[in-house]
Amino acid sequence: MRESDLRNLFKRQAAIELPPAPFSIPAVRRMGRARLLRRRASALGSPVLAAAAVVAVVLAGPFAAGPRHSANTLGGQAAPRTFNPLAPYAAVTWYPYRPSVVSSLGWHTGLLLRASSRSPAKSTAVVLYAAGWCTLKSASLSCGSTPNGTSVEMTVSGQAPDVQGRMAYWARYAGGALAPLRPLSGTQMLAFQYARGGWAVVGSDGTPADVLRVAASLRYGQTSPLRFPFRLTGLPRAWSEVLSAGFTQAGPGAHVPTENVLLLGSPATRLGTAPHNTLTVLTGSQTIRSPQCQTKIVTQGQGSQVSKPTSCPSKVINGYRVYLNSPPVAGLQTLFSPDADGLYLKEQTTGPDAPLSPASVLANHLQLLGPDPANWITAPVSP
């Protein structure tokens, strides 16, 4: 506002005839304080500074407005350099449908949040990346790492409405190693910086307005840790780092089995490089009737082919009937138990020189805690 405009404003205010007010000692005191403030402000030598002083008094009063930052935004903060896979950094609080299944899968450099419904068949996916893991060049947005399976390539098609006060872009899926986004490749997606240096990608079967609302519903800085129905102790250093962790569970009002998954590997492979040796532990809250043995293709009459299960070597470990993968696969070992004290269990090791077999892990390093979530823990790996 120009100085001349301020003078005119003060003149108009002075010309307004106020109604008479009853005499009040507190009112007199307030008037005296206001006059004192005006005298001090005029001593500054500028009507502009005087106006600023009056504005400051108004803002300090009982009707002063609070901070304008929404509770779900990060303001000018920078995105984290890394995430904790055991405690999802963000959560989606609105979907354009009632999901029957929700899931989360976190890495040190990214977080995938998914939801789907069965009737009608709908899907939503949100991916957040830690600071420094996305690059926007011209009309192309590249995020994540191909070796560890978190890469996404997006083609930017134009500017979208701001999301939580930050610039956003419409985009299309153009490829990458993060497979859950592929089914949404034909839908309108949204890319935006949720904080300085950190990007988010949102895709959904819904309308563009739905995609915007999903993005606006994101809440950041979550600290609620995941809970696991097992404990791993005394593992070799090659498997001492949590590379990825996640869960799958029922949406509101739905009833589906809960699953938990943990991927372990060398600390040297935590950021962006392909793990050399890994150990995966997956548990489910619903047991199965028979082992999921590998199958082989059998050719029958007239050239038709059918798949038949192969025999599964089995043994008892710690009282659990377990089955080993058959036939053996080079660099891959699998163990599963259809019912381990009320849990479905699957272990898998990869790599040419894995330090232990899945059977050894179950026998010496893995403790199952049962299907009751009250007994589950937030720190599934300890020395």
VOGU-3710 file (C-alpha; in Angstrom, 3 decimals, decimal comma):
1> mresdlrnlf> 0,000/0,000/0,000  1,363/3,487/-0,902  1,962/6,165/1,717  -0,727/8,423/0,166  -3,262/5,593/0,448  -2,483/5,213/4,128  -3,012/8,957/4,716  -6,420/8,807/3,007  -7,354/5,766/5,091  -6,457/7,553/8,320
11> krqaaielpp> -8,491/10,630/7,262  -11,593/8,527/6,516  -11,279/6,756/9,847  -10,923/10,080/11,672  -14,027/11,451/9,956  -16,262/8,623/11,181  -18,461/9,809/14,071  -18,502/7,135/16,740  -21,571/6,629/18,971  -21,240/7,796/22,563
21> apfsipavrr> -19,945/5,188/24,951  -20,550/4,930/28,704  -17,726/6,016/30,967  -15,494/3,118/31,997  -12,163/3,144/33,813  -10,885/0,078/31,853  -11,945/1,783/28,622  -10,012/4,907/29,583  -6,948/2,798/30,282  -7,232/1,116/26,887
31> mgrarllrrr> -7,589/4,508/25,174  -4,529/5,780/26,987  -2,457/2,781/25,896  -3,648/3,232/22,308  -2,661/6,943/22,333  0,735/6,069/23,753  1,274/3,551/20,953  0,251/6,094/18,328  2,660/8,699/19,746  5,501/6,166/19,736
41> asalgspvla> 4,645/5,126/16,229  4,537/8,709/14,970  7,931/9,284/16,532  9,300/6,805/14,058  8,793/9,464/11,400  6,789/7,432/8,867  3,048/6,792/8,496  3,936/3,385/7,040  5,712/2,354/10,218  2,822/3,711/12,260
51> aaavvavvla> 0,420/1,529/10,334  2,654/-1,469/10,942  2,565/-0,782/14,670  -1,240/-0,646/14,647  -1,392/-3,928/12,723  0,918/-5,512/15,291  -1,417/-4,427/18,097  -4,397/-5,960/16,293  -2,616/-9,254/15,707  -1,592/-9,428/19,350
61> gpfaagprhs> -5,202/-9,041/20,540  -7,638/-11,731/21,638  -8,874/-12,281/18,047  -5,415/-12,804/16,541  -5,305/-15,489/13,869  -3,228/-18,585/14,489  -0,591/-20,017/12,141  -1,876/-20,549/8,618  0,138/-23,724/8,057  -2,059/-26,790/7,814
71> antlggqaap> -1,313/-29,584/10,275  -0,537/-31,979/7,441  2,104/-29,866/5,683  5,790/-29,476/6,403  6,007/-25,771/5,619  9,507/-24,878/4,494  11,104/-27,956/6,014  13,345/-30,220/3,988  12,354/-33,796/3,241  14,164/-36,477/5,262
81> rtfnplapya> 17,402/-37,802/3,804  16,332/-41,343/4,674  13,221/-43,065/5,981  12,906/-45,691/8,692  11,351/-48,756/7,003  9,952/-49,917/10,360  7,930/-46,692/10,892  6,058/-45,436/7,794  6,760/-41,727/7,303  3,344/-40,842/5,839
91> avtwypyrps> -0,257/-42,016/5,716  -3,199/-41,504/3,361  -6,341/-40,411/5,199  -8,858/-40,323/2,308  -9,607/-42,617/-0,625  -12,260/-42,202/-3,356  -13,778/-45,554/-2,326  -13,878/-47,817/0,708  -10,734/-49,982/0,423  -10,937/-53,653/1,274
101> vvsslgwhtg> -7,145/-53,951/1,504  -4,496/-51,383/2,501  -0,753/-51,929/2,518  2,546/-50,194/3,137  6,054/-51,053/1,965  8,958/-48,894/3,072  12,636/-48,589/2,159  15,300/-46,187/3,393  14,760/-44,068/0,272  11,047/-44,459/-0,434
111> lllrassrsp> 7,604/-45,418/0,811  4,768/-47,105/-1,103  1,194/-46,805/0,204  -1,537/-48,793/-1,554  -5,258/-49,408/-1,238  -7,659/-51,434/-3,341  -11,267/-52,520/-3,401  -12,692/-55,670/-4,887  -16,200/-54,508/-5,784  -15,893/-52,351/-7,730
121> akstavvlya> -12,276/-53,085/-8,629  -10,347/-49,912/-7,767  -6,733/-49,167/-6,911  -4,751/-46,254/-5,476  -0,987/-45,946/-5,026  1,125/-43,227/-3,407  4,931/-43,208/-3,524  7,090/-40,834/-1,479  10,816/-40,435/-1,988  13,412/-39,168/0,443
131> agwctlksas> 15,341/-35,999/-0,374  17,583/-36,204/-3,424  16,001/-39,292/-5,023  14,022/-37,548/-7,770  15,137/-35,432/-10,724  12,859/-33,240/-12,860  14,273/-32,420/-16,282  12,094/-30,786/-18,923  9,028/-33,049/-19,148  10,535/-36,068/-17,395
141> lscgstpngt> 10,534/-36,963/-13,696  12,858/-39,788/-12,636  12,780/-41,173/-9,097  14,229/-44,003/-7,047  16,768/-46,686/-7,813  16,523/-49,485/-10,367  18,840/-51,929/-8,501  16,697/-51,914/-5,348  13,384/-51,888/-7,222  12,104/-48,393/-6,370
151> svemtvsgqa> 12,564/-46,598/-9,707  9,707/-44,737/-11,399  9,764/-42,807/-14,676  7,051/-40,186/-15,231  6,212/-38,012/-18,239  5,019/-34,596/-17,091  2,094/-33,288/-19,150  1,258/-29,984/-17,471  0,824/-28,015/-14,293  -1,869/-29,129/-11,820
161> pdvqgrmayw> -3,500/-27,202/-8,961  -1,209/-26,731/-5,974  -1,127/-29,479/-3,345  -0,805/-28,251/0,238  0,566/-24,961/-1,053  3,169/-26,569/-3,308  3,393/-26,687/-7,072  2,123/-29,922/-8,629  2,175/-31,497/-12,089  -0,009/-33,916/-14,034
171> aryaggalap> 2,041/-36,872/-15,196  1,844/-40,295/-16,841  3,614/-43,488/-15,847  6,437/-44,174/-18,317  8,169/-47,172/-16,738  10,317/-48,243/-13,841  10,973/-51,125/-11,484  8,230/-50,276/-8,978  5,696/-52,791/-10,261  2,606/-51,682/-8,240
181> lrplsgtqml> 2,350/-48,499/-10,335  2,127/-50,363/-13,640  -1,605/-51,174/-13,386  -2,220/-47,410/-13,104  -0,178/-46,574/-16,200  -3,272/-45,457/-18,123  -4,581/-43,149/-15,397  -3,878/-39,515/-14,660  -1,168/-39,251/-12,008  0,031/-36,369/-9,902
191> afqyarggwa> 3,602/-35,470/-8,930  4,535/-32,798/-6,379  7,184/-31,887/-3,819  5,715/-32,693/-0,394  8,740/-30,951/1,185  11,944/-29,358/-0,031  13,872/-31,961/-2,042  11,274/-34,737/-1,595  8,781/-35,791/-4,260  5,506/-37,714/-4,103
201> vvgsdgtpad> 3,632/-39,495/-6,907  -0,097/-40,215/-6,582  -2,121/-42,450/-8,903  -5,702/-43,684/-8,675  -8,519/-45,134/-10,736  -10,602/-42,152/-9,677  -11,074/-38,797/-11,374  -8,358/-36,093/-11,446  -10,260/-34,397/-8,613  -10,019/-37,638/-6,614
211> vlrvaaslry> -6,264/-37,802/-7,216  -5,882/-34,240/-5,933  -7,912/-35,033/-2,837  -5,857/-38,162/-2,085  -2,674/-36,052/-2,326  -4,145/-33,365/-0,055  -5,068/-35,989/2,548  -1,465/-37,114/3,093  -0,156/-36,746/6,637  3,591/-36,617/7,168
221> gqtsplrfpf> 6,067/-37,288/9,927  4,288/-40,377/11,207  6,030/-42,284/13,980  3,699/-45,243/14,584  5,956/-48,280/14,129  4,942/-51,485/12,400  4,337/-54,544/14,577  5,623/-58,014/13,744  4,652/-61,503/14,980  8,247/-62,707/15,100
231> rltglpraws> 11,677/-61,893/16,521  15,076/-62,472/14,858  18,195/-62,615/17,014  21,907/-63,225/16,456  21,875/-63,026/12,655  25,123/-62,723/10,666  26,213/-59,205/9,772  25,336/-59,896/6,125  21,679/-59,846/7,243  21,831/-57,284/10,041
241> evlsagftqa> 20,234/-54,354/8,174  16,487/-53,897/7,630  16,314/-53,012/3,936  12,544/-53,045/3,617  9,476/-53,651/5,770  5,756/-53,655/5,172  2,289/-54,939/5,962  -1,010/-55,788/4,319  -4,237/-55,566/6,292  -7,986/-55,128/5,933
251> gpgahvpten> -9,517/-51,769/5,196  -12,307/-50,320/7,377  -15,061/-52,875/7,818  -13,348/-55,537/5,670  -12,034/-58,928/6,721  -8,851/-60,158/5,047  -5,744/-61,872/6,428  -2,942/-59,693/7,745  0,567/-60,137/6,345  3,907/-58,782/7,509
261> vlllgspatr> 7,122/-58,833/5,506  10,723/-58,015/6,419  13,706/-57,886/4,032  17,189/-58,046/5,551  20,578/-57,577/3,945  24,021/-56,077/4,273  24,278/-52,515/5,659  26,413/-51,668/2,631  23,375/-52,085/0,353  20,853/-49,932/2,215
271> lgtaphntlt> 20,902/-46,972/-0,209  20,184/-47,519/-3,848  22,282/-50,563/-4,717  21,153/-54,112/-5,372  21,484/-56,346/-2,287  24,032/-59,144/-2,702  22,485/-61,561/-0,195  19,048/-61,148/1,370  16,784/-62,835/3,867  13,017/-62,340/3,583
281> vltgsqtirs> 10,614/-63,342/6,343  6,878/-63,232/5,588  4,099/-64,183/7,975  0,333/-64,305/7,534  -2,459/-64,400/10,079  -4,358/-67,076/8,143  -2,989/-70,584/7,841  -3,348/-72,650/4,660  -4,408/-76,262/4,265  -1,545/-77,530/2,144
291> pqcqtkivtq> 1,969/-76,419/1,246  2,443/-74,295/-1,848  4,904/-76,559/-3,600  6,448/-75,582/-6,888  4,662/-76,921/-9,936  5,788/-78,486/-13,176  4,136/-78,450/-16,593  2,935/-81,844/-17,805  1,997/-82,472/-21,444  -1,084/-84,610/-21,941
301> gqgsqvskpt> -2,884/-86,014/-24,955  -3,406/-83,787/-28,000  -0,673/-81,473/-26,796  -2,590/-80,002/-23,853  -0,549/-78,938/-20,835  -1,471/-78,880/-17,179  0,472/-77,932/-14,076  0,940/-80,464/-11,326  2,627/-79,970/-7,973  5,990/-81,577/-7,442
311> scpskvingy> 6,901/-83,402/-4,272  7,981/-81,173/-1,397  10,693/-82,360/0,974  9,538/-81,670/4,512  10,901/-81,796/8,037  9,974/-80,701/11,524  11,867/-77,709/12,973  11,079/-76,417/16,467  7,856/-78,405/16,328  6,690/-76,868/13,015
321> rvylnsppva> 6,122/-78,929/9,877  8,014/-77,062/7,145  8,523/-77,638/3,435  11,588/-76,856/1,342  11,558/-75,648/-2,231  11,774/-78,411/-4,797  13,405/-78,622/-7,221  16,260/-76,458/-5,875  16,851/-73,114/-7,587  20,388/-71,770/-7,887
331> glqtlfspda> 20,915/-68,818/-5,547  17,429/-69,176/-4,035  16,264/-71,165/-1,024  12,690/-71,209/0,241  11,043/-72,642/3,338  7,371/-72,393/4,241  5,071/-73,685/6,911  1,306/-73,813/6,331  0,613/-73,585/10,062  3,223/-72,513/12,571
341> dglylkeqtt> 1,256/-71,958/15,781  -1,524/-70,189/13,893  0,711/-68,332/11,428  1,622/-68,943/7,821  5,396/-68,623/7,511  7,627/-68,195/4,500  11,387/-67,644/4,528  13,519/-66,989/1,480  17,222/-66,376/1,001  18,852/-65,083/-2,169
351> gpdaplspas> 22,436/-64,808/-3,267  25,207/-67,196/-4,266  26,821/-67,257/-0,823  23,983/-66,736/1,666  25,466/-67,224/5,157  22,644/-69,474/6,411  19,849/-71,613/5,016  16,205/-70,782/5,844  16,069/-73,981/7,906  19,021/-72,776/10,002
361> vlanhlqllg> 17,351/-69,390/10,501  14,161/-71,011/11,792  16,022/-73,456/14,001  18,395/-70,961/15,629  17,387/-67,336/15,034  13,610/-67,001/14,533  11,013/-66,909/17,315  7,335/-66,850/16,310  4,956/-64,914/18,589  1,581/-66,255/17,461
371> pdpanwitap> -1,418/-64,658/15,698  -2,534/-62,390/18,558  -1,416/-58,791/17,751  -1,157/-58,063/21,477  2,004/-60,187/21,508  3,630/-58,612/18,467  6,678/-56,357/18,698  7,995/-53,221/16,971  11,681/-54,236/16,975  11,794/-57,532/15,056
381> vsp> 15,607/-57,687/14,742  18,031/-57,660/17,652  21,683/-58,688/18,110
//
